Amino acid sequence: MIKIDKLEDMVRGWFVGDFEPSALRTKEFEVGIRRYNAGDAEAAHVHRQTLEITAIMSGEARMAGRTLVPGDIITIEPGDATAFEALTDCVTVVVKTPSLVNDKFPVDHID
């Protein structure tokens, strides 16, 4: 069966993972396309069990103290803390594995 979903119907761009709504429900991984406006930010946090890979598709962002540009791919291992800041309007593609909805913990600072 062929089905068509709309990214706009997904929560914050996440369309594959162990959550609803999703185009594919799986515990193996999560995939999201995230659109940010310049100045948007996500506070410093850590994933204790999930590995997160972020690809910058357009614009510029700062993660793990580094400025990332289109084509850059950053891999954050479980236990590594990072924050996110959109330096310009930007689009990212994010993959996390496994899909664990409650594996995001705030941290006070990043070493």
C-alpha atoms as one frame of an Amber mdcrd trajectory, in Angstrom:
protein
   0.000   0.000   0.000   1.264   3.447  -0.896   0.502   6.264   1.531   1.376
   9.934   1.525   2.055  11.906   4.683   2.778  15.607   5.066   5.843  16.858
   6.924   3.697  19.701   8.260   1.523  17.113  10.052   4.510  15.694  11.944
   5.713  17.046  15.293   8.646  19.461  14.782   9.716  17.680  11.594  10.151
  14.204  13.098   8.613  11.707  10.675  10.237   8.316  11.451  10.557   6.833
  14.946   8.745   5.297  17.880   6.091   7.993  18.144   2.878   9.192  16.519
   2.289  10.712  14.138   4.970   9.154  11.968   5.346   7.987   8.393   7.084
   4.883   9.778   6.849   3.746  13.377  10.036   1.979  14.464  12.153   1.626
  17.598  15.334   1.314  15.522  15.887   4.982  14.619  14.352   8.435  14.237
  14.550  10.797  11.269  13.567  14.439  11.220  13.838  17.389   8.877  14.116
  20.475  11.007  13.670  24.054   9.793  15.040  26.858  11.967  14.942  30.622
  11.799  18.109  32.582  12.530  18.475  32.815  16.299  16.459  29.694  17.113
  18.241  27.627  19.741  17.962  24.414  21.704  19.430  24.335  25.202  22.420
  22.196  26.081  21.417  18.579  26.533  22.715  15.040  26.461  21.323  11.775
  25.158  22.321   8.944  27.462  21.546   6.098  25.059  21.015   7.505  21.579
  23.543   8.460  18.944  22.540  11.591  17.000  23.728  12.525  13.514  22.869
  15.977  12.153  23.459  17.043   8.551  23.297  20.726   7.651  21.344  21.060
   4.407  21.209  24.853   4.184  22.283  27.834   6.279  24.684  27.828   9.202
  24.374  26.474  12.728  26.514  26.064  15.827  26.753  22.721  17.634  29.417
  21.417  20.004  31.217  24.764  19.769  31.636  24.456  16.017  30.153  26.442
  13.155  28.553  24.067  10.676  27.762  24.836   7.031  25.873  22.992   4.283
  27.339  19.549   3.759  28.710  19.238   7.303  27.604  16.176   9.263  28.153
  16.057  13.023  27.866  12.872  15.073  27.118  13.197  18.770  27.775   9.999
  20.730  25.664   8.992  23.737  26.838  10.960  26.777  28.287  13.877  24.757
  26.527  17.156  25.522  25.668  19.711  22.870  23.475  22.727  22.268  22.127
  24.035  18.963  21.913  27.566  17.588  20.778  28.563  14.112  23.213  31.283
  12.997  21.107  31.863   9.866  17.861  30.376   8.643  18.779  26.726   8.212
  17.509  23.246   7.485  18.897  20.097   9.091  18.299  16.394   8.661  18.672
  14.525  11.952  18.967  10.774  12.517  18.956   9.259  16.006  19.395   5.631
  16.919  17.700   3.951  18.640  14.361   5.763  18.854  13.922   6.611  22.536
  11.490   9.462  23.055  12.549  10.228  26.649  16.341  10.185  26.139  17.030
  13.935  26.246  18.390  15.436  29.457  19.273  19.106  30.066  22.784  19.970
  31.227  24.012  23.162  32.865  27.106  23.571  30.721  29.150  21.900  28.018
  32.790  21.049  28.711
